[in-house]
Amino acid sequence: MVEQSKAKTIYTTHEVSRLLQVNPRSVINWIEQSLLPSYRTPGGHRRIRRDDLLAFLKKHQIPTPASLVDGTFSVLIVDDEQEVSGMLKTFFEKQGEYEVSMAPTELLR
């Protein structure tokens, strides 16, 4: 689903609300207040362009969901317990959009 979100260029108000973890009414309010540009389909449904959404997030200092970011994130795991580090590494690698590095345990002592 993450890859599908990155390829999307147009979002519904409900998709934006799920991405940002806000109530759909908040998205509609942003549109009605001219804070978030959108357009209407012939059926009257609101649609938001990806570029407009990213500009809105940046302007209002709202964290950008990972599913909207192109590329990968780099994560450095620093923990002296190898079991914990291993679990964290596995978790991030399963997400598919993280490049994981681990600090050598001898540097942590």
C-alpha positions as CSV (number, residue, x, y, z in Angstrom):
1,M,0.0,0.0,0.0
2,V,2.9,2.4,0.6
3,E,4.1,2.1,-2.9
4,Q,0.6,2.7,-4.2
5,S,0.4,6.0,-2.2
6,K,3.7,7.3,-3.6
7,A,2.4,6.7,-7.2
8,K,-0.9,8.5,-6.5
9,T,-1.2,12.1,-7.7
10,I,-4.8,12.8,-6.7
11,Y,-6.4,12.2,-3.3
12,T,-9.9,12.2,-1.9
13,T,-10.7,14.1,1.3
14,H,-11.0,10.8,3.1
15,E,-7.6,9.6,1.8
16,V,-6.0,12.8,3.1
17,S,-7.7,12.4,6.4
18,R,-6.4,8.9,6.8
19,L,-2.9,9.9,5.8
20,L,-2.8,12.8,8.3
21,Q,-4.8,11.0,10.9
22,V,-7.3,13.7,11.2
23,N,-11.1,13.9,10.9
24,P,-12.4,14.1,7.3
25,R,-14.2,17.3,8.4
26,S,-10.9,18.9,9.2
27,V,-9.7,18.4,5.6
28,I,-13.0,19.8,4.2
29,N,-12.6,22.8,6.6
30,W,-9.1,23.5,5.2
31,I,-10.4,23.4,1.7
32,E,-13.4,25.7,2.5
33,Q,-11.0,28.2,4.2
34,S,-8.8,28.1,1.1
35,L,-5.9,26.7,3.0
36,L,-5.7,23.5,1.0
37,P,-6.3,23.8,-2.8
38,S,-8.7,21.3,-4.4
39,Y,-11.0,20.9,-7.2
40,R,-14.4,19.2,-7.7
41,T,-15.3,16.4,-10.0
42,P,-18.4,16.6,-12.2
43,G,-20.2,14.7,-9.4
44,G,-19.2,17.3,-6.8
45,H,-16.5,15.3,-5.0
46,R,-13.4,17.2,-3.8
47,R,-10.0,16.1,-5.0
48,I,-6.6,17.2,-3.8
49,R,-3.4,17.1,-5.9
50,R,-0.4,15.5,-4.3
51,D,1.8,18.6,-4.9
52,D,-0.8,20.9,-3.3
53,L,-1.0,18.5,-0.3
54,L,2.8,18.5,0.1
55,A,2.9,22.3,-0.1
56,F,0.1,22.6,2.5
57,L,2.0,20.3,4.9
58,K,5.2,22.2,4.5
59,K,3.5,25.7,4.9
60,H,1.7,24.6,8.1
61,Q,4.6,22.6,9.5
62,I,2.6,19.4,9.6
63,P,4.8,16.3,9.5
64,T,4.8,14.6,6.1
65,P,3.7,11.0,6.2
66,A,6.3,8.5,5.1
67,S,4.0,7.2,2.4
68,L,4.1,10.6,0.6
69,V,7.9,10.9,0.6
70,D,9.9,9.6,-2.3
71,G,13.0,7.6,-1.6
72,T,14.1,6.0,1.7
73,F,14.8,7.1,5.2
74,S,18.1,6.3,6.9
75,V,17.9,4.9,10.4
76,L,20.8,4.4,12.8
77,I,20.1,2.0,15.6
78,V,22.2,2.5,18.7
79,D,21.6,0.0,21.5
80,D,23.9,-2.2,23.6
81,E,21.4,-5.0,23.7
82,Q,21.8,-7.0,20.4
83,E,18.3,-8.6,20.8
84,V,16.6,-5.2,20.9
85,S,18.7,-3.8,18.0
86,G,17.9,-6.9,16.0
87,M,14.2,-6.5,16.5
88,L,14.3,-2.9,15.6
89,K,16.3,-3.6,12.5
90,T,13.8,-6.3,11.4
91,F,10.9,-4.0,12.0
92,F,12.3,-1.1,9.9
93,E,13.4,-3.4,7.1
94,K,9.9,-4.9,6.9
95,Q,8.5,-1.4,6.3
96,G,10.5,-1.4,3.1
97,E,11.3,2.3,3.0
98,Y,14.2,2.4,5.5
99,E,17.9,2.0,5.1
100,V,19.0,0.6,8.4
101,S,22.5,0.9,10.0
102,M,23.6,-0.4,13.4
103,A,26.2,1.1,15.6
104,P,28.9,-1.4,16.5
105,T,28.3,-2.7,20.1
106,E,32.0,-2.2,21.1
107,L,31.6,1.5,20.6
108,L,28.7,1.5,23.2
109,R,30.7,0.3,26.1
